[in-house]
Amino acid sequence: MTRWATAPMDRRQVTLFSPTLDDMIAADHPVRLFDELLSAMDWSAWERHYVQVHGQPAIHPRVVASVLLYGMSQGLRSSRRLEWCCGNALDFMWLASGRSIDHSTFCDFRTRFTAEIKDLFVQIGRIAMAMGMVRLNQVALDGTRVLADSSRHGTAKAETLTERLAALDQQIEQMMAQCEAADRGDDDLFGQRVSPNQLPRELADLKRRQTRLTKALKAARDSNSRAGKVPVADPDSTVMPNKEGGYAPNYTPLAATDAQLGMIVDTDVVTGNQEGAATLATVDRVEQELGQKPQTLLADTAFGSGENLAGLRQRQVEALIPLNQRADSADNPARRPDPTEPVAGEDWPKLPRNPKTKKLDRAAFVYRAEEDRYYCPQGHAMKFTGLQNKGTAADRRMYRVYQCRGCPECPLRSECFGGKGRYRKVSHDRHEPLREAMDARLASEDGKRMYRRRSWIAETPFAVFKTVMNFRRFLLRGLEKVKTEWLWACTAFNVRKLIRAIARLRVKIAAMA
């Protein structure tokens, strides 16, 4: 007896009954449910992109989209890798029914169906809602950083880009002059196979480079990024610090995640640190596409602007968003029953301090809306003294200023403020009542219990994207194409989530039968 197992079949042996492709895929393989779910979608909008022409019939868009989404769910994003899988991996061969799909088809397909992939994303969300797997009771909104398809070393300032463009313009002019001179002596400089109306390859490459540098120069002149540098390969991206260390061109993709099953109900991509600006648009899209607005929105401090709090209140969406620079706490001695009475001397060390100035924070001053005045820790009334414009050039806001008159003899003066000023001032904008209400809501037991779930709901999808789906860098360039690529990834994530939930549900039903 041989010690090694023998092969069940000789490679050269002719068999009477050959196994089919379907026989090679197990009955419980997830690719079957993947195909079943996508086959139930409406693909009519995709089909309208195709017209009857001579030659080979086109592959149905459902097949190409299914391979792309299935590949993304398995961490395979490269178009050439997907092409290889269609000819060598049994599950991909089964999904494509043995069709050979080349990498250029995958590349073109990803950017061609922008509106249609959004429609498919919405269809899947509505199916999940109908099955009770999306309820919109709690939705967590968060963003992450994903590397752009641009080198961290390929950045330049406006001055450098101007010099490069000037040299490139001169090079293009010289080449154009050479082409015109050659054309006068030869009817077809480039041979019979090339049209005289087309630019030669070298000149076409220079023109594309000129366009890219021009776009980068415009971005550099408008840039507020680090040292005014912009990525030349993808000027829409922004140079930002990475958690891994150093600086690199990045985008900031966003995901609004439902708490029930962890499915994504809305997506977006922004540049720089602009996550907060997308908050209200996200809520509006969820209501428009799924027919229901989120009941509670969970987010971190990046989304806690006054405009967002006001907009969410107007939309009747409960917000649980911690606010920046709120040094208040449950044991803050300034929160006393009678603010006209001074804080006890032994409690002065407990008064909140500003982490930057080390002086008393504004949370040490109590505001009474009915009186429209603040009270300092010594119980002195701080009356309204006027309006003041504050903020950056891009974000100027009107603030109400309140001033204390008891400062000269105050024992807390040195801990309250420094410099040449004689009186302590406290200000707030028109959204301060909403911030006060937010502080109270987050301090409640219900608020704490609900907000504790935020990190799990919001950050789990990003962990899956980066560790399971291999989504750490965008493959496309330009904000609009990047948004489409992110939408493809989120759709694949949702299909992955949904088929796992359906599989568990079927197991339970089978066990009950």
C-alpha positions as CSV (number, residue, x, y, z in Angstrom):
1,M,0.0,0.0,0.0
2,T,1.3,3.4,-1.0
3,R,1.7,6.0,1.8
4,W,0.3,8.8,-0.5
5,A,-3.3,9.3,-1.5
6,T,-4.0,8.8,-5.2
7,A,-5.7,11.4,-7.4
8,P,-9.4,10.6,-7.9
9,M,-9.1,11.5,-11.6
10,D,-6.4,11.3,-14.3
11,R,-6.0,14.6,-16.0
12,R,-5.8,12.9,-19.4
13,Q,-8.7,10.5,-18.7
14,V,-11.8,11.0,-20.9
15,T,-14.9,10.8,-18.7
16,L,-18.4,9.9,-19.8
17,F,-20.2,12.4,-17.6
18,S,-18.1,15.6,-17.1
19,P,-18.9,17.7,-14.0
20,T,-20.6,21.0,-14.9
21,L,-19.5,24.4,-13.7
22,D,-22.5,24.5,-11.3
23,D,-21.4,21.2,-9.8
24,M,-18.1,22.7,-8.9
25,I,-19.7,25.3,-6.6
26,A,-21.1,24.1,-3.3
27,A,-24.8,24.6,-2.7
28,D,-24.1,26.9,0.3
29,H,-21.4,29.0,-1.3
30,P,-22.1,32.7,-0.7
31,V,-21.6,33.5,-4.5
32,R,-25.0,31.8,-5.1
33,L,-26.8,34.1,-2.8
34,F,-24.8,37.0,-4.1
35,D,-26.1,36.2,-7.6
36,E,-29.6,35.5,-6.5
37,L,-29.9,38.9,-4.7
38,L,-28.5,40.9,-7.7
39,S,-30.6,39.0,-10.2
40,A,-33.7,40.3,-8.4
41,M,-32.7,44.0,-8.9
42,D,-34.0,46.2,-11.7
43,W,-31.4,46.7,-14.3
44,S,-33.4,48.5,-16.9
45,A,-31.6,51.8,-16.4
46,W,-28.3,50.1,-17.0
47,E,-29.6,48.4,-20.1
48,R,-30.5,51.7,-21.7
49,H,-26.8,52.5,-22.1
50,Y,-26.5,49.9,-24.7
51,V,-27.7,50.2,-28.3
52,Q,-27.9,47.5,-31.0
53,V,-24.8,47.5,-33.1
54,H,-23.0,45.1,-35.4
55,G,-20.6,42.7,-34.0
56,Q,-20.6,40.6,-30.9
57,P,-23.5,41.2,-28.4
58,A,-22.6,43.0,-25.3
59,I,-22.4,41.3,-21.9
60,H,-25.4,42.1,-19.8
61,P,-24.5,44.9,-17.3
62,R,-25.7,42.7,-14.4
63,V,-23.0,40.2,-15.0
64,V,-20.2,42.8,-15.1
65,A,-21.6,44.7,-12.1
66,S,-21.9,41.4,-10.2
67,V,-18.3,40.5,-10.8
68,L,-17.1,43.9,-9.7
69,L,-19.2,43.9,-6.5
70,Y,-18.3,40.4,-5.6
71,G,-14.6,41.1,-6.2
72,M,-14.8,44.2,-4.0
73,S,-16.5,42.2,-1.2
74,Q,-13.6,39.8,-1.3
75,G,-10.9,42.5,-1.3
76,L,-10.2,42.2,-5.1
77,R,-10.3,45.6,-6.7
78,S,-7.7,45.5,-9.4
79,S,-9.3,45.2,-12.9
80,R,-6.5,43.0,-14.1
81,R,-6.9,40.7,-11.0
82,L,-10.7,40.5,-11.8
83,E,-9.9,39.6,-15.4
84,W,-7.6,36.8,-14.1
85,C,-10.3,35.5,-11.7
86,C,-12.9,35.3,-14.5
87,G,-10.7,32.7,-16.2
88,N,-9.2,30.9,-13.2
89,A,-11.3,31.2,-10.0
90,L,-14.3,28.9,-10.0
91,D,-16.6,31.2,-8.0
92,F,-15.9,34.1,-10.5
93,M,-16.2,31.7,-13.4
94,W,-19.6,30.5,-12.1
95,L,-20.8,34.1,-11.5
96,A,-19.8,35.2,-15.0
97,S,-21.1,31.9,-16.5
98,G,-17.8,31.3,-18.1
99,R,-17.5,34.6,-19.8
100,S,-14.1,36.2,-20.3
101,I,-14.2,39.9,-19.3
102,D,-11.1,41.9,-19.9
103,H,-9.7,44.5,-17.6
104,S,-10.5,47.5,-19.8
105,T,-14.2,46.5,-19.7
106,F,-14.0,46.6,-15.9
107,C,-12.2,50.0,-15.9
108,D,-14.7,51.6,-18.2
109,F,-17.7,50.1,-16.4
110,R,-16.7,51.5,-13.0
111,T,-17.0,55.1,-14.2
112,R,-19.7,54.7,-16.8
113,F,-22.6,53.9,-14.6
114,T,-22.5,56.7,-12.0
115,A,-26.3,57.3,-11.6
116,E,-27.1,53.6,-12.0
117,I,-24.8,52.4,-9.2
118,K,-26.5,54.9,-7.0
119,D,-29.9,53.5,-8.0
120,L,-28.7,50.0,-7.2
121,F,-27.4,51.2,-3.8
122,V,-30.9,52.6,-3.0
123,Q,-32.7,49.5,-4.2
124,I,-30.6,47.3,-1.8
125,G,-31.4,49.8,1.0
126,R,-35.1,49.6,0.3
127,I,-35.0,45.8,0.3
128,A,-33.2,45.9,3.7
129,M,-35.9,48.2,5.0
130,A,-38.7,46.0,3.8
131,M,-37.0,43.0,5.6
132,G,-36.6,45.0,8.9
133,M,-32.8,45.1,8.6
134,V,-32.7,48.9,8.3
135,R,-35.0,50.8,10.6
136,L,-33.3,54.3,10.8
137,N,-34.0,54.5,14.6
138,Q,-30.3,55.3,15.1
139,V,-27.9,56.4,12.3
140,A,-24.2,57.1,13.0
141,L,-22.4,59.4,10.6
142,D,-18.6,59.4,10.4
143,G,-15.7,59.8,8.0
144,T,-12.3,58.3,7.5
145,R,-9.2,59.1,5.5
146,V,-8.3,57.1,2.4
147,L,-5.2,57.8,0.3
148,A,-5.6,59.3,-3.1
149,D,-4.0,57.9,-6.2
150,S,-1.2,60.4,-5.9
151,S,2.3,60.2,-4.4
152,R,3.0,62.0,-1.2
153,H,6.2,63.3,-2.9
154,G,4.4,64.5,-6.0
155,T,3.2,67.8,-4.6
156,A,4.2,71.3,-5.7
157,K,3.6,74.9,-4.8
158,A,2.0,77.5,-7.2
159,E,5.4,79.0,-8.0
160,T,6.9,75.6,-9.0
161,L,3.8,74.7,-11.1
162,T,4.0,78.1,-12.9
163,E,7.6,77.4,-13.9
164,R,6.7,73.9,-15.1
165,L,3.8,75.2,-17.2
166,A,6.0,77.9,-18.8
167,A,8.6,75.3,-19.8
168,L,5.9,72.9,-21.1
169,D,4.2,75.6,-23.1
170,Q,7.5,76.4,-24.8
171,Q,8.0,72.7,-25.5
172,I,4.5,72.4,-27.0
173,E,5.0,75.4,-29.2
174,Q,8.3,74.0,-30.6
175,M,6.8,70.6,-31.3
176,M,3.8,72.3,-33.0
177,A,6.1,74.3,-35.2
178,Q,8.1,71.2,-36.1
179,C,4.9,69.3,-37.0
180,E,3.6,72.2,-39.2
181,A,7.0,72.4,-41.0
182,A,7.0,68.6,-41.6
183,D,3.4,68.6,-42.8
184,R,4.2,71.1,-45.5
185,G,6.8,68.7,-46.9
186,D,4.8,65.5,-46.4
187,D,1.1,65.0,-46.9
188,D,1.0,62.4,-44.1
189,L,3.8,62.7,-41.6
190,F,2.5,59.8,-39.5
191,G,1.9,57.1,-42.2
192,Q,-1.2,55.8,-43.8
193,R,-2.6,54.3,-40.6
194,V,-2.8,57.5,-38.7
195,S,-5.3,60.3,-39.4
196,P,-3.7,63.7,-40.1
197,N,-6.4,65.2,-37.8
198,Q,-4.9,63.4,-34.8
199,L,-2.1,64.8,-32.7
200,P,1.1,62.7,-32.6
201,R,1.4,60.6,-29.4
202,E,4.2,62.7,-28.0
203,L,2.3,65.9,-28.5
204,A,-0.9,64.4,-27.1
205,D,0.9,63.4,-24.0
206,L,2.3,66.9,-23.5
207,K,-1.2,68.3,-23.9
208,R,-2.6,66.0,-21.2
209,R,0.3,67.0,-19.0
210,Q,-0.5,70.6,-19.6
211,T,-4.1,70.1,-18.7
212,R,-3.1,68.4,-15.4
213,L,-0.6,71.0,-14.5
214,T,-3.1,73.8,-15.2
215,K,-5.7,72.2,-12.9
216,A,-3.0,71.7,-10.2
217,L,-2.0,75.3,-10.5
218,K,-5.5,76.5,-10.0
219,A,-5.9,74.3,-7.0
220,A,-2.6,75.5,-5.5
221,R,-3.7,79.2,-5.8
222,D,-7.0,78.4,-4.0
223,S,-5.4,76.0,-1.5
224,N,-5.4,76.3,2.2
225,S,-3.5,73.1,2.6
226,R,-0.1,72.6,4.3
227,A,2.4,75.0,2.9
228,G,0.1,75.6,-0.1
229,K,1.2,72.4,-1.8
230,V,-1.2,70.4,-3.9
231,P,-0.9,66.8,-5.4
232,V,0.0,67.2,-9.1
233,A,-1.5,63.8,-10.1
234,D,-4.8,64.4,-8.4
235,P,-5.3,68.1,-7.5
236,D,-8.8,67.5,-6.1
237,S,-7.2,65.6,-3.1
238,T,-5.8,67.3,-0.1
239,V,-2.5,66.9,1.7
240,M,-3.3,65.9,5.3
241,P,-1.6,64.2,8.2
242,N,-2.1,60.4,8.3
243,K,-2.6,58.2,11.3
244,E,0.3,56.1,10.1
245,G,2.5,59.2,10.3
246,G,3.6,61.9,7.9
247,Y,1.5,63.7,5.3
248,A,0.0,62.4,2.1
249,P,-2.8,63.3,-0.4
250,N,-6.1,62.0,1.0
251,Y,-9.8,62.1,0.5
252,T,-12.4,61.9,3.3
253,P,-15.1,59.4,2.5
254,L,-18.3,59.5,4.7
255,A,-20.7,56.7,5.6
256,A,-24.1,57.0,7.4
257,T,-24.6,53.6,9.1
258,D,-27.9,52.2,10.4
259,A,-27.7,50.7,13.9
260,Q,-29.9,47.7,13.2
261,L,-27.7,45.5,11.0
262,G,-24.8,48.0,10.4
263,M,-25.8,48.7,6.8
264,I,-24.7,52.0,5.1
265,V,-27.7,54.2,4.2
266,D,-25.8,57.1,2.6
267,T,-22.4,57.9,1.3
268,D,-20.3,60.9,0.2
269,V,-16.7,62.0,-0.2
270,V,-15.4,65.4,0.8
271,T,-11.9,67.0,0.6
272,G,-10.0,68.2,3.6
273,N,-11.7,68.4,6.9
274,Q,-15.1,69.2,5.6
275,E,-17.1,66.3,7.1
276,G,-19.5,68.6,9.1
277,A,-20.7,70.4,6.0
278,A,-22.2,67.2,4.6
279,T,-24.4,66.5,7.6
280,L,-27.7,68.0,6.6
281,A,-27.4,66.9,3.0
282,T,-26.9,63.3,4.3
283,V,-30.1,63.4,6.4
284,D,-32.0,64.8,3.4
285,R,-30.8,62.1,1.0
286,V,-31.7,59.4,3.5
287,E,-35.3,60.7,3.7
288,Q,-35.5,61.2,0.0
289,E,-34.2,57.8,-1.0
290,L,-35.6,55.6,1.8
291,G,-38.7,57.5,2.5
292,Q,-37.9,58.1,6.2
293,K,-35.6,60.4,8.0
294,P,-33.3,59.1,10.8
295,Q,-34.8,59.3,14.2
296,T,-31.5,59.9,16.0
297,L,-28.2,60.9,14.5
298,L,-25.0,60.0,16.3
299,A,-21.7,61.7,15.3
300,D,-18.5,63.0,16.7
301,T,-17.4,66.6,17.4
302,A,-16.5,67.2,13.7
303,F,-20.3,67.3,12.9
304,G,-21.3,69.5,15.9
305,S,-21.5,73.0,14.3
306,G,-24.3,75.3,15.4
307,E,-25.8,75.2,11.8
308,N,-26.0,71.4,12.0
309,L,-27.7,71.5,15.3
310,A,-30.2,74.0,14.1
311,G,-30.8,72.1,10.8
312,L,-31.3,68.8,12.6
313,R,-33.8,70.4,15.0
314,Q,-35.7,71.9,12.1
315,R,-35.9,68.5,10.5
316,Q,-37.0,66.9,13.8
317,V,-34.0,64.7,14.0
318,E,-32.6,64.1,17.5
319,A,-28.9,64.7,17.6
320,L,-26.3,63.2,19.9
321,I,-23.1,65.1,19.0
322,P,-20.4,66.1,21.6
323,L,-19.3,69.7,21.0
324,N,-15.8,71.0,20.7
325,Q,-14.2,72.9,23.5
326,R,-16.9,72.2,26.0
327,A,-15.1,71.8,29.3
328,D,-18.3,71.3,31.2
329,S,-18.9,68.2,33.4
330,A,-21.4,66.7,35.8
331,D,-19.3,67.8,38.8
332,N,-18.8,71.4,37.5
333,P,-19.4,73.5,40.7
334,A,-20.4,76.5,38.5
335,R,-23.7,74.6,37.8
336,R,-25.2,75.7,41.1
337,P,-28.9,76.3,42.0
338,D,-28.5,80.0,42.5
339,P,-25.9,81.5,40.1
340,T,-26.0,84.8,42.0
341,E,-24.2,83.1,44.9
342,P,-20.4,82.6,44.6
343,V,-18.8,79.2,44.2
344,A,-17.4,78.0,47.5
345,G,-13.7,78.5,47.8
346,E,-12.9,74.9,48.2
347,D,-14.5,74.2,44.9
348,W,-12.5,76.7,42.9
349,P,-9.9,74.0,41.8
350,K,-12.8,72.1,40.3
351,L,-13.9,74.9,38.0
352,P,-13.3,74.0,34.3
353,R,-10.1,75.3,32.7
354,N,-9.4,76.0,29.0
355,P,-6.8,73.4,27.9
356,K,-4.9,76.0,25.9
357,T,-4.9,79.1,28.1
358,K,-5.1,77.3,31.4
359,K,-7.6,80.0,32.5
360,L,-11.2,79.6,33.5
361,D,-13.2,78.1,30.7
362,R,-16.5,79.7,29.5
363,A,-18.2,76.6,31.1
364,A,-17.4,78.2,34.5
365,F,-19.9,81.0,33.6
366,V,-23.7,80.2,33.8
367,Y,-26.0,81.7,31.2
368,R,-29.7,82.4,32.0
369,A,-31.7,82.8,28.8
370,E,-34.7,84.4,30.5
371,E,-32.4,87.2,31.7
372,D,-30.1,87.3,28.8
373,R,-27.0,87.4,31.0
374,Y,-24.2,85.3,32.3
375,Y,-23.1,84.9,36.0
376,C,-19.4,84.5,36.8
377,P,-18.2,82.1,39.5
378,Q,-18.3,84.9,42.0
379,G,-22.0,85.5,41.3
380,H,-21.5,88.8,39.4
381,A,-24.0,89.5,36.6
382,M,-22.4,89.8,33.1
383,K,-24.7,92.0,30.9
384,F,-24.9,92.1,27.1
385,T,-22.5,94.8,25.8
386,G,-22.8,94.4,22.0
387,L,-22.2,92.3,18.9
388,Q,-18.9,91.2,17.4
389,N,-17.9,89.5,14.2
390,K,-15.5,86.6,14.9
391,G,-14.1,83.6,13.0
392,T,-12.1,82.9,9.9
393,A,-12.5,84.7,6.5
394,A,-14.4,81.7,5.2
395,D,-16.6,81.4,8.4
396,R,-17.5,84.7,9.9
397,R,-20.2,84.7,12.6
398,M,-21.9,87.3,14.7
399,Y,-21.5,86.8,18.5
400,R,-23.2,88.4,21.4
401,V,-20.7,89.7,24.0
402,Y,-21.2,89.8,27.7
403,Q,-18.9,91.6,30.2
404,C,-18.3,91.3,33.9
405,R,-17.8,94.5,36.0
406,G,-16.7,92.8,39.2
407,C,-13.2,91.9,37.9
408,P,-10.9,94.5,39.6
409,E,-11.5,93.2,43.1
410,C,-12.2,89.5,42.2
411,P,-10.0,86.9,44.0
412,L,-10.2,84.7,40.9
413,R,-8.9,87.4,38.5
414,S,-5.5,85.8,37.9
415,E,-7.2,82.5,37.2
416,C,-9.9,84.0,35.0
417,F,-7.9,86.0,32.4
418,G,-4.6,87.6,31.8
419,G,-3.1,90.2,29.6
420,K,-3.9,93.9,29.6
421,G,-7.7,93.5,29.7
422,R,-9.5,94.8,32.8
423,Y,-12.7,92.8,32.5
424,R,-13.6,89.2,31.6
425,K,-15.8,88.8,28.5
426,V,-17.8,85.8,27.4
427,S,-19.6,85.5,24.1
428,H,-21.8,83.1,22.2
429,D,-23.5,82.9,18.8
430,R,-27.2,82.4,18.2
431,H,-26.9,78.6,18.5
432,E,-25.8,78.6,22.1
433,P,-29.2,77.4,23.5
434,L,-29.0,74.4,21.2
435,R,-25.5,73.7,22.5
436,E,-26.7,73.9,26.1
437,A,-29.5,71.5,25.3
438,M,-27.0,69.1,23.6
439,D,-24.8,69.2,26.7
440,A,-27.8,68.3,28.9
441,R,-28.9,65.5,26.6
442,L,-25.5,63.9,26.5
443,A,-25.2,64.1,30.3
444,S,-28.5,62.2,30.8
445,E,-28.4,58.4,31.3
446,D,-30.3,57.7,28.1
447,G,-28.0,60.0,26.2
448,K,-24.9,58.3,27.5
449,R,-26.3,54.8,26.8
450,M,-27.2,55.7,23.2
451,Y,-24.0,57.5,22.5
452,R,-21.8,54.6,23.7
453,R,-22.9,52.7,20.6
454,R,-21.7,55.3,18.2
455,S,-18.1,54.1,17.8
456,W,-19.2,50.5,17.2
457,I,-21.9,51.5,14.6
458,A,-19.9,54.2,12.8
459,E,-16.4,52.7,12.8
460,T,-17.1,49.1,12.1
461,P,-17.7,49.6,8.3
462,F,-14.4,51.5,8.0
463,A,-12.6,48.6,9.7
464,V,-14.2,46.1,7.2
465,F,-13.3,48.4,4.3
466,K,-9.6,48.6,5.2
467,T,-8.9,45.1,6.6
468,V,-11.3,42.8,4.7
469,M,-12.1,44.7,1.5
470,N,-8.6,46.1,1.1
471,F,-9.8,49.6,0.6
472,R,-6.9,51.8,1.7
473,R,-6.3,53.8,-1.5
474,F,-8.5,55.0,-4.2
475,L,-7.8,53.7,-7.7
476,L,-9.5,56.6,-9.5
477,R,-8.6,60.3,-9.7
478,G,-10.8,63.4,-9.3
479,L,-13.5,64.0,-6.8
480,E,-16.4,62.9,-8.9
481,K,-14.8,59.6,-9.9
482,V,-13.7,59.0,-6.3
483,K,-17.3,59.5,-5.2
484,T,-18.4,56.8,-7.7
485,E,-15.7,54.4,-6.6
486,W,-16.7,54.9,-2.9
487,L,-20.3,54.2,-3.8
488,W,-19.3,51.0,-5.6
489,A,-17.5,49.9,-2.4
490,C,-20.4,50.8,-0.1
491,T,-22.8,48.9,-2.4
492,A,-20.5,45.8,-2.2
493,F,-20.4,46.2,1.6
494,N,-24.2,46.3,1.8
495,V,-24.7,43.3,-0.4
496,R,-22.1,41.4,1.7
497,K,-24.1,42.4,4.9
498,L,-27.5,41.6,3.4
499,I,-26.6,38.1,2.0
500,R,-25.1,37.1,5.4
501,A,-28.3,38.2,7.1
502,I,-30.4,36.3,4.6
503,A,-28.3,33.2,5.0
504,R,-28.7,33.3,8.8
505,L,-32.5,33.8,8.4
506,R,-32.8,30.8,6.1
507,V,-30.9,28.6,8.5
508,K,-33.3,29.6,11.3
509,I,-36.3,28.9,9.0
510,A,-34.9,25.5,8.0
511,A,-34.4,24.6,11.7
512,M,-38.0,25.5,12.5
513,A,-39.4,23.3,9.7
